[in-house]
Amino acid sequence: MLEEIVSHTLCSQRGLEVAGSLRNIDGLPRKVARARPDVVVLGQDDPSLVAALLEQSPRLKVIAVVEEGQDSWLYGLSPDRTRLGALSPSSLVGAVQRADGLGHESDWWNR
């Protein structure tokens, strides 16, 4: 259900495109390498997966949405992550559009 809401919300915005979705994250690094997206939205907070994606694609931004949108994180190579908190459709769009404003919580990056 959350995947459908996120896809619909993003696809309804001019200038944003959903390049695809995956049920199994095992294929995500390969898909990201092929598609070269600017932003990836995950349905879970998985710092090790995010770290692997950012090592592979350093300019990538990753938004992790957890608990039915009640919490979310923005990751990018700084190495910082920013807590976004609860997401509404408009705040999700804003987070994707502003995916370069990162905070200062770097303890998630343990490489």
TORVOGU-192451 format. One record per residue (C-alpha): residue number from 1; y, z, x; residue in three letters. Coordinates in nm, 4 decimals. Layout:
     i         yy         zz         xx    aa
   NUM          Y          Z          X   ALA
...
//
This chain:
     i         yy         zz         xx    aa
     1     0.0000     0.0000     0.0000   MET
     2     0.2460     0.0917     0.2778   LEU
     3     0.1709    -0.2393     0.4533   GLU
     4     0.2601    -0.4325     0.1385   GLU
     5     0.5840    -0.2391     0.0931   ILE
     6     0.6883    -0.2911     0.4555   VAL
     7     0.6004    -0.6631     0.4484   SER
     8     0.7813    -0.7213     0.1194   HIS
     9     1.0871    -0.5257     0.2334   THR
    10     1.1175    -0.7129     0.5626   LEU
    11     1.0376    -1.0586     0.4223   CYS
    12     1.3093    -1.0204     0.1598   SER
    13     1.5777    -0.9960     0.4294   GLN
    14     1.7506    -1.3016     0.5701   ARG
    15     1.6877    -1.3382     0.9422   GLY
    16     1.3699    -1.1303     0.9467   LEU
    17     1.0200    -1.2739     0.9466   GLU
    18     0.6839    -1.1023     0.9304   VAL
    19     0.4689    -1.2922     1.1765   ALA
    20     0.1430    -1.1358     1.0624   GLY
    21    -0.0484    -0.8203     0.9917   SER
    22    -0.3706    -0.6670     1.1150   LEU
    23    -0.6055    -0.4141     0.9569   ARG
    24    -0.7773    -0.3393     1.2894   ASN
    25    -0.5403    -0.2569     1.5749   ILE
    26    -0.7989    -0.3522     1.8396   ASP
    27    -0.6652    -0.7109     1.8350   GLY
    28    -0.2991    -0.6103     1.8365   LEU
    29    -0.2244    -0.6516     2.2089   PRO
    30    -0.3624    -1.0092     2.2056   ARG
    31    -0.1716    -1.0956     1.8898   LYS
    32     0.1525    -0.9551     2.0313   VAL
    33     0.1002    -1.1524     2.3537   ALA
    34     0.0564    -1.4755     2.1538   ARG
    35     0.3261    -1.4243     1.8903   ALA
    36     0.5867    -1.2597     2.1187   ARG
    37     0.7624    -1.0716     1.8374   PRO
    38     1.0819    -0.8732     1.8864   ASP
    39     0.9582    -0.5766     1.6812   VAL
    40     0.6127    -0.4476     1.5852   VAL
    41     0.5721    -0.2065     1.2930   VAL
    42     0.2667     0.0213     1.3168   LEU
    43     0.1195     0.2227     1.0320   GLY
    44     0.0490     0.5155     1.2642   GLN
    45     0.2062     0.6934     1.5595   ASP
    46    -0.0119     0.6017     1.8563   ASP
    47     0.1846     0.6561     2.1802   PRO
    48    -0.0943     0.5212     2.4042   SER
    49    -0.1104     0.1959     2.2060   LEU
    50     0.2689     0.1725     2.2090   VAL
    51     0.2736     0.2290     2.5862   ALA
    52     0.0165    -0.0497     2.6361   ALA
    53     0.2195    -0.2874     2.4161   LEU
    54     0.5424    -0.2071     2.6013   LEU
    55     0.3766    -0.2533     2.9403   GLU
    56     0.2583    -0.5946     2.8248   GLN
    57     0.5881    -0.6894     2.6538   SER
    58     0.8737    -0.4833     2.8019   PRO
    59     1.1425    -0.6160     2.5650   ARG
    60     0.9395    -0.5270     2.2570   LEU
    61     1.0491    -0.2536     2.0168   LYS
    62     0.7841    -0.0671     1.8163   VAL
    63     0.8446     0.1217     1.4938   ILE
    64     0.5652     0.3642     1.4062   ALA
    65     0.5622     0.4592     1.0370   VAL
    66     0.3405     0.7536     0.9417   VAL
    67     0.2561     0.9634     0.6375   GLU
    68     0.3494     0.7046     0.3733   GLU
    69     0.6903     0.6510     0.5331   GLY
    70     0.7767     1.0221     0.5471   GLN
    71     0.8199     1.0047     0.9246   ASP
    72     0.8770     0.7270     1.1730   SER
    73     0.9534     0.6664     1.5390   TRP
    74     1.1304     0.3879     1.7273   LEU
    75     0.9899     0.3103     2.0720   TYR
    76     1.1259     0.0890     2.3452   GLY
    77     1.1141     0.0822     2.7212   LEU
    78     1.3660     0.3297     2.8420   SER
    79     1.1187     0.5244     2.8167   PRO
    80     1.2620     0.6920     2.5084   ASP
    81     1.1583     0.7280     2.1501   ARG
    82     1.3863     0.8016     1.8600   THR
    83     1.2817     0.9869     1.5498   ARG
    84     1.3825     0.7848     1.2473   LEU
    85     1.2603     1.0315     0.9849   GLY
    86     1.1732     0.9306     0.6304   ALA
    87     1.2166     0.5608     0.5613   LEU
    88     1.3512     0.3868     0.2580   SER
    89     1.3439     0.0078     0.2286   PRO
    90     1.7076    -0.0156     0.3435   SER
    91     1.6619     0.2243     0.6367   SER
    92     1.3507     0.0317     0.7475   LEU
    93     1.5505    -0.2912     0.7511   VAL
    94     1.8309    -0.1174     0.9397   GLY
    95     1.5863     0.0212     1.1960   ALA
    96     1.4379    -0.3227     1.2601   VAL
    97     1.7839    -0.4792     1.2881   GLN
    98     1.9135    -0.2077     1.5224   ARG
    99     1.5932    -0.1683     1.7222   ALA
   100     1.7866    -0.1341     2.0462   ASP
   101     1.9513     0.2063     1.9847   GLY
   102     1.7128     0.4516     2.1470   LEU
   103     1.7337     0.8299     2.1725   GLY
   104     1.6307     1.0679     2.4462   HIS
   105     1.2811     1.2015     2.3781   GLU
   106     1.0717     1.0687     2.6668   SER
   107     0.7793     1.3107     2.6876   ASP
   108     0.5534     1.0694     2.4952   TRP
   109     0.5402     0.8347     2.7969   TRP
   110     0.2781     0.9855     3.0255   ASN
   111     0.1989     0.6948     3.2568   ARG
//
